[in-house]
Amino acid sequence: MIRRAPRLLLLFCDDSTLIFCSRLAGLLIEADRSAQITFAAYAPESALSDRQLRQYMPKGDYEILDTAGLKSALMDGQYDAILTSRVFRSLDRMLSDPLYRQKAGRARVVSFLGGLDFSPGRGMRNRRHCDVVYLFPRAICKSFRKSYVQPATEGMAEWPAVGFGHPAFLMPKSPPAATLNPAGDIYFFAQALSPSTARARMHMLAVMAAIARRNPDRNVWIKLRHLPDENTRHLHREQHDYPGLAAARTDLPPNLRLTARTMTQALSNASLGITCTSTAAIDLVREGVPAMVHLDYPDTTLDPLVGPMRRLFTGSNLIKPLEDILNLRFDAPDPDWLADIFCARELGSDVLAMIAGGPAKKADRIGA
């Protein structure tokens, strides 16, 4: 067990991994205020703009690591654990080598999914060499354990350990409102890759314009994943950006606006959130904000994310047809679906116990 304050390195390279680190750090500090947390940008895969860094790291208090620096952080004993939502190739290569993996004193590597995992097979393979792997839904935890966790032999512990949860997928504190907050705003949360065609994105722009016209006393926002000139090196490159599509229209209602504010800022005044294949649906549910998932837009057969999104949200009560979207007819999420994909809010304590080599909390054990 770690007797002193845990020394933890949180890795990021783009806006999604930085948001993950920020959320996880909050949970870890809540669990242990003595935890020594260092943020580090992995420079070889950096895809952040000045604006994004100012939004999420306004004090600039982070390290910058190249591949050699990452190796040092892993092997030199300065950290008890490295926590990441992306297993960088150089890190995976080191962990796959028994000489590095078995060396005493190296940092434990704790890997989380990046968000909604539309390719669970690839997500599991990419994390098979980590020390601790946090996954969801619960069925994916069981699949990983069956496929990649080796049985204990000669007194050695099982490796890797498997936990359930994600900092964005915390069980809601309270159920969503039964009716819309009359003072709240309506948001469409855009995603970088989906919808994938210009026609489908024009459809979503038209849907939000129609909602704005039907609700002239409300602010209706399209919350951008990023600005058009950002994330040019991002893993997910956006095409047919909404600012460009909106600029070509002259008939958009004045109460429909675009914004690049943070998710936290958007959720602070949202009365309803609409999305297609975005993790934003999870953020909405976690914060008790009514959510609707729209998957009936044009060219869905060309969009590889629609099928996985439909599978993950089947039974959630959140997938709605266009008529319900336009009329803002929403339902509360199904309790069984919630229990399968959302974890206990004490995730920070569970992670620290895993790093220290202790058992996971009973509530989050696989199969619980």
Summary of the structure (lengths in Angstrom):
residues: 368
radius of gyration: 21.1
end to end distance: 24.6
largest distance: 71.6
contacts: 1162
relative contact order: 0.14
helix: 37%
strand: 16%
